[in-house]
């Protein structure tokens, strides 16, 4: 909803349903959440490849890439984290309305921000995937060196270290990357979509 209510939304003849029919698919928003290094981007990439090979139209909104583009003006304070997720949620809704399967891979540490993202979609159109990897496994992997840098005091407000991550209360899918491989992870998500 427009906050200042001064400009009404413009309606157009071609709607989401028509765009989805052209693409011969049902649009979705698949929201991957979890700590840094948990495997969100890896899962997003594999899912996107699987969809593309199946002739489906999908697109990844990855947290690192978004932070370097659309949200490059934001820091990692709680307020800026809220704004980061708000922007990505709104963009994902636009892409969804274009008939795409949108795969969002972001830490998105706060329950209320993920709830906001979900609120933009009808029931069944938003799938929250909790990439639940134990912190000791992530620290051992530390693919980007973030945890070492956080321990040295070189990174402030680092989620899971000195900034809170609120565990999802009722996600549609939980992926434990220390227990299942990437193919099993993709299958678990696709099985839910197929339902």
HELIX and SHEET records of a PDB file:
HELIX    1   1 UNK A   16  UNK A   23  1                                   8    
HELIX    2   2 UNK A   40  UNK A   53  1                                  14    
HELIX    3   3 UNK A   63  UNK A   67  1                                   5    
HELIX    4   4 UNK A   78  UNK A   97  1                                  20    
HELIX    5   5 UNK A  111  UNK A  119  1                                   9    
HELIX    6   6 UNK A  135  UNK A  141  1                                   7    
HELIX    7   7 UNK A  146  UNK A  151  1                                   6    
HELIX    8   8 UNK A  182  UNK A  194  1                                  13    
SHEET    1   A 5 UNK A  58  UNK A  62  0                                        
SHEET    2   A 5 UNK A 101  UNK A 105  1                                        
SHEET    3   A 5 UNK A  28  UNK A  33  1                                        
SHEET    4   A 5 UNK A 126  UNK A 131  1                                        
SHEET    5   A 5 UNK A 173  UNK A 175  1                                        
END                                                                             
